[in-house]
Amino acid sequence: MLSSLVKDYQSKQSKLKDINEQNRKEALAATETVANLVTDGVTTNVTEVFATQKKLEKEVKGLQTNTSHFAKQTRQWLEMIDDFNNNLKEVGDFQNWAKTVEWDMKNIASALDYVARTDSRAPTAGFPAATVAGDFPVATAAPADETPAAEAKSRKKT
């Protein structure tokens, strides 16, 4: 009887060990499956993130190239506009110079005309009758923006 109890106890213990070992193996297998699934999911996400990062880096390089090209083109346009503005100023300076010369010529022509008229009426002493400063008519004054002083002011501004 004692020996049968011991055998029963040992057989139950053996069955429990077998069941525990089987449960432990199943738990390890389940844990390994879960770990693999999680790892596969993370790996897939990491792979997608890495591929997206590579695409973004390529796009950034392309955008940097385009930006430097556009900056260079913009600088060239600005230089062309500056040159155009300078040439436009030169044309304006030439026109102003031409108007000033024209105004001076009108003044000279008016003075010569007056001298010619007064010479015909002058006494024979050798001097015209009206040689006092301010006696001869002057051509109409040039507009304020066409005088040499106005030209000098406009050059100082630019």
C-alpha angles and dihedrals in degrees: 000000000000091000091050090051091050090048091049091048092048092047091050090047090050092050091048091050090050092048091046091048091049091047090048091051091048091048091049091049091048091047091049091049092050092046091050092049092049092045092048091050092049092044091051091050092046090050091051091048091049092050091048090049091053091050091049092050090053091049091048091053090049092049091048090052092048092046093052090047092050091046090052091047091048091052090051091050091049090051090050091049091049090050090048091050091049091050090048090052090050090052089050090048090051092049090049090049091049091050090048091051089047091051091048090049091051089052092049092045091049091049092048091047090051092047090049091051094046093045090060089053096037123119116251094249089098099255126090115247095241111044097132112126112269096021097111121074118252125215115258112286118261116248113271094254092054100055122103089246091055089048091053091049092050091051091052090053093054 
